[in-house]
Each structure stands twice: as structure tokens, then as C-alpha cells.
Amino acid sequence: MNRKLIIGRLLKAREHLAEKLAQLWKHSFYLYLAALFSVFAALDATVLHATSEMRQAAFDTMVRHRIIVPQPDPDIVIVDINEASLAALAQEYGRWPWPRQVLGEFLEQLEKQQPKAVVFDILFSDADVYNPDSDAYFDNAIAATNNTYFPMLRLDPSSDHLSQIKPAMIPGVAPHPNMQPDDKATVAVVLPHFQSALDGGRLGLHNIYPDSDGVARRYSVYREAYGWALPSLPTRIAREQGWIEPDAQQVLLNWRGSPFTYRYVSFSDLYADLTSKDKKRPQDEFRDKIVIIGSTAPSLFDIKATPMDRMFPGVEILATAIDNFKHGDALRYPEGRGWYLLITLTIVWLTAWGFYRDAGRDKIDRVFGLSQFILIGITYASINLTNVYINLTGPVTIGLAFFTLARLYAMATDKALAQNMVRTATASRGELQATLLLIRLDSELNMIRAGALEKIRHELEKAGTVAKSVEALIGDQKGLWDLFEHTLAISWVAAADDLDAQEAIRRDTEAVLAALPIILQRHLAQPDNAASHYIHNGRLDGGAAAAAGWRIMFAEALLEWDQQENKHM
């Protein structure tokens, strides 16, 4: 079968389907669609959470492209056990993990510079059975400090029944203020092996819990277990330093930038200088600093996906959390599901009402586009100017999906739903009285764009109270049709014996002509004397002969109009 014939038949079938849909639903389709979307929005807000991943993607994009980016705290320094450090110390101490005496010597020398805090992002879970003296050295070095912090690891709660550790046994763990703690419950956690770290009590969880898509965006303030609050490592530091703790169980991290935004110092370089007699680095380099000891070496597998980068060092995530807690600028993200649902429903129903009332394609597009721009602007402004992330991506996404379907339906059924007197006459029987009003706009006085002409056409269609057909001839066609550029054709039809309907059409014609100057005033730069018109009345037969009758009427109207204008020249 010929390809063009197939395409032609498909287009014809689509047009036929559109007419059937228009006959079935008419403009009520938009209200039905709005009701369907309202049900989905309510379910999404309470059960489905289908737009959550879209909200996460939107957050990632916005936080990466912020205009106002908070700067990393210069007093937070990361001592990096990087690949260079692993290679540099491998000859003397072997592969990682090194004997703990290395870290003990490092800590002793570092403490001489009086840092504010030394935070280990290393989990010391087991004894070094081959170097007990080395472990003892490190334990003594920890005991001599009062500013060292150590992580503990929360295991899967399914293993809690296998543990012998009760929450009350863990330093820093307290009952949740709003819950009744279970004194008999046990929790599966990995605590530091060193007694001095336990005695110091400066412990906190360093678990990172990514979202469902595997991206780490949040950091825990504490983890709840059986009525107990297990603090995170940044929270434990905040308590010791007198910072204000966030009033939530977890926060969105207020990222400072791409990886390696904080100041990094290579462990091997610093260790060599601290243990050397001939020191070359400043002896107060770390005074009053928060020193975090961790690793960016890929071989140690502490790399996470974050909004800023898919390969983000875990130690810098910890640094970001500590920075956020210190400055109290972690991002709060109010759930506000009720408000988000209300905003979504408002967008959907206002858009549906605009389509239902046929407010005009340009007007609907403009208002809807402006509303989406405002909502996205609010979201973007919130992450730039405040510490409260107002995520309106859900309402925007659902609103855009509704608008897209509504616009597709409008485009498909535009011709079938439009007031069309030719179709009306074709569907009628017997003799009909037809009225044709031609309005020609003077393009020499005004630059008349297609958009302005469409707005004039739409407003004329809304003028008066009687059903009519308003068509705009823009003159894009070549040849004879170019003569009708910027011409509006308005038509009415009534039964030939229905005098009341004919009188209503006469009044409606007057109402249209009365509204014309006001409409032109709104859309033309020079509206005075910018339009001329001609009214033609005639009879035509309904049914199959209606189309031919309209063509004759249109030709008669043009001929009579030209003759009238020639008389006045």
C-alpha cells in the first residue's frame, strides 16, 4: 500500500477519533481529567510518593547550580589518608591498616598544637592481635586527650536481638524525649575497641544513609532505637562544643561545593613533618582547628554518591555535616504534604477551569507558564537565600503533566469543539436565515501579528450572548486568499421562521460591533479607524447544501462590500 495513502488514512482516523471524543466529552473532559489527577495527587501525597525521585533530581540540580554557595569553614581541616600516603608508608609499615602506634604518634604530636577537636573517621572495631603493644600505645595516646572523637557503626536492626549491648551502656546515648525507652532492649552497634575511647565518651554514629536512588543527601542528627536516641558523630561534637543541635532527626546537607572543597592535608606529609626533628610546617597550623582524619583513597572504599558528585569522599560528607551543625545552616525540608497537595490541586483545577471556559490558548499558556516559573523560582530562591528548602517540584510535575494532556486534547478537538456555523447549518434541516459579518483590519495603520489577531478573534467570540463562529484569515496563503489578510468572518444561523432567534442575532451583531473598538484599543497601537465592516444577510438550505450556500453568501458579501466601498471613493 502506498505510504502516503497509509499516512492519509491514519490522519483521517485521528481526525475521526477526535470528533468522537469531542462529541462524547466536549469541554467536560478537562474537569474529568482534573478529578483523575486530584485522586492521583492525593494518593501520591499519602501512599505512592511517585514524585519523590523527581523531587530528589530537582534538588540535585538546584544545589549544584546555586548562585549563593556557602563557603567551607576554614577551621575544618581533613587529614587525608590518600593513595600517596598509603604508598609512602607501605615500605615501613606495610599495607593498610597500619600499626595503631602510627596513629598514636600522630595524635600525640598533633595535640601539641592544641586543636579544638580531633575526629577520627576510622572505625577501630577490632584489636590488632599481631601488635598488642601498638594498640596499647594508641590507647594511652587517646587517654591523654579530652578532644578526640570516635565513630561507632549502627548495624542492621534485624541483628539487634543478637547483641548484648544495651543503649544505656553506650556513652552519649539518652532516652528519646518523646518516647518511653525500653531498658531491656539491645542494639547491634560496633563500638571502638579502645577502652580510652569508650571512657572518653565522645562517640557518635558515622553511618551514611543514602536515599532510595543511592545518593546521600541527608545526615542523621540521631537514630531512634527502642525509645533511645543514638547521636551521630557531628551531634556528639556539637554537644561538646556548645553548638545548637538541629531540631530534627535528620537534615538535608547544605553542601559547600564539589569534592575537595575543604582544606586537605596529606597524612604522610604531615606525619613525616610532625615526627621530624627538623619541622618545616608552622607549629600552630592546627591550633583551634577541627581536624578530621579519614581517607579518600579509592582502595579503602569510602566513596559515596552525592548531589555534588557521584564520587564524593565519605570523610568530606562528615566534614560537611560538622560544618552544617557548627553554623546551624543545615537545610530543613518541611514535609508540608497538605500544603503541597493544596498547591497541586489549585494548579490542576485553575488550569482545567481555563480550558473548560475556553479562556484562550495564549492566555492559558501564559498564565500556566508564569505559575510554573513562580513555583520553580520559589524553590530555587529558597535554596539560595534561606536554610529552608521549599520543594515544589511535585506540584510543578503533576501540573505540567495535566497541562500537557489537556493541551493535547485541546489541539485534537479544537476544530470539532469550535463554534462552526457551517457545521450547524449542515446538521439542520429546512430553510435557514444566515448572517455574515466581515471585519477588515487596516494593516497600514498597525503592525498586526498573528498572536494579536488571535486575541482579537477570541474576544470577539466571547462578545455577545448568541452562539456564533468567528474565524480569522491571516493571509498566509498565496494568490487570491492573500486579499483577505487580517479579515475576521463572524457568522450566525437561525431557522428562517424563528423570528425571536433572528432578533437575538441582530442584537448580538450590535453587541459585537460595540465591543470591537474596545477590543482593538487593547491590542492595536493605533485603534482609531483601524477596522471596517460589512453585514450580509441571506437564506440558505440546511443539510448537505449548506456548505455551498455559505460559499455563495461569502462571495456575495465580498462583492457587495467592494461595491459599497467603491461608491464612497
Secondary structure, DSSP 8 states (H G I E B T S, - for coil): --HHHHHHHHHHHHHHHHHHHHHHHGGGHHHHHHHHHHHHHHHIIIII-TTHHHHHHHHHHHHHT-SS-----TTEEEEE--HHHHHHHHHHH-SSS--HHHHHHHHHHHHTT--SEEEE-S---S--TT-HHHHHHHHHHHHT-SSEEEEEEE--GGGGGG----GGGSTT-EE-TTS---TT----EE--S-HHHHHH--EEE------TTS---EEESEEEETTEEEEBHHHHHHHHHT----SSSEEE----SSTT-SEEEEHHHHHHHHT-SS--S-TTTTTT-EEEEE---GGGT-EE--SS-SSEEHHHHHHHHHHHHHHT--BB----HHHHHHHHHHHHHHHHHHHHTT--HHHHHHHHHHHHHHHHHHHHHHHHH-SB----HHHHHHHHHHHHHHHHHHHHHHHHHS--HHHHHHH--SEEEEEEEEEEE-TTTS---HHHHHHHHHHHHHSSSS--EEEEE---S-GGGGGGTTEEEEEEEEETT-HHHHHHHHHHHHHHHHHHHHHHHHH-SS-TT-EEEEEEEEEEE-GGGHHHHHHHHHHHHHHHHHHHHHHT-
